[in-house]
Amino acid sequence: MNPSGLCSDALFVRRAYLDLLGFVPPAADAQAFLADSTKKQTRPAH
């Protein structure tokens, strides 16, 4: 299995919620995540 490439912030928050909690994020949570400018999501995972 190969890891997925980089994705949009909206897709990331949706996948994270589905993988960890089993449901899509509430609109308010997704909007808060997308509005956060302090994220450093583009660094590679090792």
Secondary structure as UniProt FT lines:
FT   HELIX           9..21
FT   HELIX           27..35
FT   TURN            37..38
FT   TURN            41..42
//
